[in-house]
Amino acid sequence: MIPQTTGRYRVLGRPRDPDELLLVSLADADDGSGSTDADPAPERSAAAGAESTFDPAYVETTGYEGELADAVAALAPGTLVDATLAWVDGDPRFESVDVVAESSFEFYDGVTGIFEAAKEAWMVAEADNAAMNGRVTKNTDGEPNGALYVFAKQSGARDLFEEFRTGVTPIDPLVRRADEGESVPPEAEQPRAVFVLRPVDEPFLVVYVVFRRDGVLAETIRSTYVGPE
């Protein structure tokens, strides 16, 4: 009998091979094992990534038929899914997949002209001698529209931008804070847009969890920071 696992996963894209999708398991996400406090630093997220909650799996995307083939082909970075994986000779393949939220994860490297809210958040981090800072942003009506995080660029061999892109350091603890702490509809009802930005001329990295994937804020960021992944 072929072993199977069923759970909730975040799709991170195809960082290793165009015929593989990277999924990160969110199993047992509600037990608090991967949640963050007021300062979800990279070290805390990395520690959470070592737990089973955020286990990665590279899943083959070829060789499917019918509706399953169409569903797999449509999966994009950031999509939240419920899936059953069959482990054939130790390698996972999709048995079924259902989309929970069509959220998006977008990675922009080498951006210029970073927005003022990010600079201000970093100034606070520097004043506190901290490696990161986070704040909720609001629209002109005073309603929460995103959660903004800035992280110090890592020295040496560590590349935090690539760690986020490949799931080594999970982003989902930051995404989950919106569901837990803000007066916005849950992700399943209102998909998120998550932007990871690495500025050329700033000493920090930006992770911006925008609460509405197709809202004005998300479209503004997309139109401003078009660049290579």
C-alpha positions as CSV (number, residue, x, y, z in Angstrom):
1,M,0.0,0.0,0.0
2,I,1.4,3.4,-1.0
3,P,1.6,5.7,2.1
4,Q,-0.4,9.0,1.8
5,T,-0.5,12.2,3.8
6,T,-3.3,14.7,3.8
7,G,-2.9,18.2,5.1
8,R,-2.8,22.0,4.4
9,Y,0.1,23.3,2.4
10,R,1.5,26.6,1.2
11,V,2.7,26.5,-2.4
12,L,6.1,28.3,-2.7
13,G,6.7,27.9,-6.5
14,R,9.4,26.1,-8.4
15,P,12.8,27.2,-6.9
16,R,14.6,24.0,-7.7
17,D,13.2,22.5,-10.8
18,P,10.4,23.6,-13.3
19,D,8.8,20.1,-13.0
20,E,8.6,20.3,-9.2
21,L,6.4,22.4,-6.9
22,L,7.7,23.3,-3.4
23,L,5.0,22.8,-0.8
24,V,5.4,23.8,2.9
25,S,3.3,21.8,5.3
26,L,1.1,23.8,7.7
27,A,-0.1,20.8,9.6
28,D,-1.0,21.4,13.2
29,A,-0.7,25.1,12.5
30,D,-3.5,25.9,15.0
31,D,-1.6,24.4,18.0
32,G,0.6,27.5,18.2
33,S,3.8,25.7,17.5
34,G,4.7,27.9,14.6
35,S,3.0,31.2,15.7
36,T,5.0,34.3,16.4
37,D,4.9,36.9,19.1
38,A,5.2,40.7,18.6
39,D,8.7,40.4,17.2
40,P,8.8,37.5,14.7
41,A,12.5,37.7,14.1
42,P,14.2,35.5,11.4
43,E,15.8,33.4,14.1
44,R,12.3,32.6,15.6
45,S,10.9,31.8,12.2
46,A,13.9,29.6,11.4
47,A,13.4,27.7,14.6
48,A,9.8,27.2,13.7
49,G,10.9,25.9,10.3
50,A,12.8,23.1,12.0
51,E,9.5,21.7,13.4
52,S,7.1,19.5,11.5
53,T,4.7,22.4,11.0
54,F,6.7,23.8,8.2
55,D,8.2,20.7,6.6
56,P,9.0,21.2,2.9
57,A,8.1,18.8,0.1
58,Y,9.1,18.9,-3.6
59,V,6.2,17.4,-5.5
60,E,6.3,16.2,-9.1
61,T,4.0,18.2,-11.4
62,T,4.1,16.0,-14.5
63,G,2.2,12.8,-15.4
64,Y,-1.2,13.7,-14.2
65,E,-4.5,13.5,-16.2
66,G,-7.8,15.3,-16.4
67,E,-9.0,17.7,-13.7
68,L,-6.0,16.9,-11.4
69,A,-3.6,17.8,-14.1
70,D,-5.4,21.1,-14.6
71,A,-5.5,21.8,-10.9
72,V,-1.8,21.1,-10.4
73,A,-0.8,23.2,-13.5
74,A,-2.8,26.2,-12.0
75,L,-1.0,26.3,-8.7
76,A,1.0,29.5,-8.2
77,P,3.4,30.7,-5.4
78,G,1.4,31.7,-2.3
79,T,-1.7,29.5,-3.0
80,L,-3.0,27.8,0.1
81,V,-4.3,24.3,-0.6
82,D,-5.6,21.2,1.1
83,A,-3.9,18.2,-0.6
84,T,-3.3,14.5,-0.4
85,L,0.2,13.3,-1.3
86,A,1.1,9.8,-2.3
87,W,4.7,8.8,-1.4
88,V,5.9,6.7,-4.3
89,D,9.4,5.3,-3.6
90,G,9.8,8.1,-1.1
91,D,8.8,10.9,-3.6
92,P,5.5,12.7,-3.2
93,R,2.9,13.0,-5.9
94,F,-0.5,14.7,-5.8
95,E,-3.5,12.4,-5.2
96,S,-5.9,15.4,-4.8
97,V,-5.6,19.1,-4.4
98,D,-8.2,21.7,-3.4
99,V,-7.5,25.5,-3.3
100,V,-8.3,27.1,0.0
101,A,-7.1,30.6,-0.8
102,E,-5.6,32.1,-4.0
103,S,-3.1,34.2,-2.1
104,S,0.1,35.3,-3.9
105,F,3.8,35.3,-2.8
106,E,5.9,37.7,-4.9
107,F,9.6,38.1,-4.7
108,Y,11.4,41.2,-6.1
109,D,15.2,41.4,-5.9
110,G,17.2,44.5,-6.5
111,V,14.4,47.1,-6.1
112,T,15.1,50.8,-5.8
113,G,13.1,53.7,-4.3
114,I,11.8,51.8,-1.3
115,F,8.7,53.3,0.3
116,E,8.8,55.6,3.3
117,A,6.9,53.3,5.7
118,A,9.6,50.7,5.3
119,K,12.4,53.2,5.9
120,E,10.6,54.5,9.0
121,A,10.1,51.0,10.4
122,W,13.9,50.3,9.9
123,M,14.8,53.6,11.6
124,V,12.8,52.3,14.7
125,A,14.7,49.0,14.5
126,E,18.0,50.8,14.4
127,A,17.0,53.1,17.3
128,D,16.2,49.9,19.3
129,N,19.3,48.2,18.2
130,A,17.1,45.4,16.8
131,A,17.5,43.1,13.8
132,M,13.8,43.6,12.8
133,N,10.7,45.6,13.3
134,G,7.1,45.2,12.4
135,R,4.0,47.4,12.2
136,V,0.5,47.4,10.9
137,T,-0.2,49.8,8.1
138,K,-3.6,51.5,7.4
139,N,-5.4,53.0,4.5
140,T,-6.7,56.6,4.3
141,D,-9.8,55.6,6.2
142,G,-7.8,54.2,9.1
143,E,-8.5,50.6,8.3
144,P,-5.7,48.0,8.5
145,N,-4.4,47.1,5.0
146,G,-1.2,45.2,5.7
147,A,1.5,44.0,8.1
148,L,4.9,45.4,7.3
149,Y,8.1,43.8,8.5
150,V,11.7,44.8,7.9
151,F,14.7,42.5,8.6
152,A,18.4,43.3,8.7
153,K,20.2,42.0,5.7
154,Q,22.3,39.0,6.9
155,S,26.1,39.1,6.7
156,G,28.3,36.3,5.4
157,A,26.9,33.3,3.6
158,R,23.3,33.6,4.8
159,D,20.8,35.0,2.3
160,L,17.5,35.7,4.0
161,F,15.8,36.6,0.7
162,E,16.5,33.1,-0.7
163,E,15.6,31.6,2.7
164,F,12.1,33.1,2.4
165,R,11.8,32.1,-1.3
166,T,12.8,28.5,-0.7
167,G,11.0,28.0,2.6
168,V,14.1,27.6,4.7
169,T,12.8,30.5,6.8
170,P,8.9,30.2,6.7
171,I,6.8,33.3,5.9
172,D,3.6,31.8,7.2
173,P,4.1,32.8,10.8
174,L,3.9,36.4,9.6
175,V,0.9,35.7,7.4
176,R,-1.0,34.0,10.2
177,R,-0.6,37.1,12.4
178,A,-3.2,38.9,10.2
179,D,-5.8,36.2,11.0
180,E,-5.0,36.2,14.7
181,G,-4.5,39.9,15.5
182,E,-6.2,42.1,13.0
183,S,-9.9,42.9,12.2
184,V,-9.7,41.6,8.7
185,P,-11.5,38.7,7.1
186,P,-9.5,35.4,7.3
187,E,-7.3,34.4,4.4
188,A,-9.7,31.8,3.1
189,E,-12.3,34.6,2.6
190,Q,-9.8,37.4,1.5
191,P,-6.6,36.1,-0.1
192,R,-3.4,37.9,0.8
193,A,-0.6,39.2,-1.3
194,V,2.8,38.8,0.3
195,F,5.7,40.8,-1.1
196,V,9.3,40.1,-0.3
197,L,11.5,43.0,-1.4
198,R,15.3,43.2,-1.4
199,P,16.4,46.9,-1.9
200,V,19.6,47.6,-3.7
201,D,20.6,50.6,-1.5
202,E,19.1,49.8,1.9
203,P,20.5,47.6,4.8
204,F,17.2,45.8,5.2
205,L,14.8,43.3,3.6
206,V,11.0,43.9,3.5
207,V,8.2,41.4,3.9
208,Y,4.9,43.1,3.4
209,V,1.7,41.0,4.1
210,V,-1.0,42.9,2.2
211,F,-4.4,41.9,3.5
212,R,-6.2,42.1,0.1
213,R,-4.5,40.4,-2.8
214,D,-6.1,42.5,-5.5
215,G,-6.6,45.7,-3.5
216,V,-5.2,49.2,-4.2
217,L,-2.1,48.6,-2.0
218,A,-1.1,45.4,-3.6
219,E,-1.6,46.8,-7.1
220,T,0.5,49.8,-6.2
221,I,3.4,47.7,-5.0
222,R,3.3,45.5,-8.1
223,S,3.3,48.5,-10.4
224,T,6.2,50.1,-8.4
225,Y,8.5,47.2,-7.9
226,V,8.6,45.2,-11.2
227,G,11.9,43.4,-11.3
228,P,13.6,40.0,-11.5
229,E,12.7,37.3,-9.1
